Amino acid sequence: MKKTPLLNVALSRLIASLGHGDMVVIGDAGLPVPPGVELIDLALTHGVPDFVSTLKVVLCEMQVESHVLAKEIFDKQPTALADLDALNEEGALGRRDLLTHEQFKVLSRQARAIIRTGECQPYCNIVLVAGVTF
């Protein structure tokens, strides 16, 4: 058995396969998945699992160099934004870059995978850029 909190086989496989600069998207239930990008669908129902819980578990195993958010998250102010700001202040997310939501969706075409949550708050999407532990 694993010692870390992450039990999902597909997520563990994905994180173990990442190289420096690879991108992983954690998205809300409505984020489109571009053709050709792997989808790891965790969504069960509205809000389950939620965006922040999913992000925190992924961060237990993934070294993150930087992250990307859509600028619109600051206009809508979903409750997840406070958690993102706290994780950013702790240094768990590295440098923050901002794009429009349309640019975010274009960038997601380059992701190794999109992790779909059951989150139903607007703009609760993040691109995590893999770092290295050395």
Summary of the structure (lengths in Angstrom):
residues: 134
radius of gyration: 13.6
end to end distance: 25.7
largest distance: 42.6
contacts: 400
relative contact order: 0.32
helix: 32%
strand: 24%
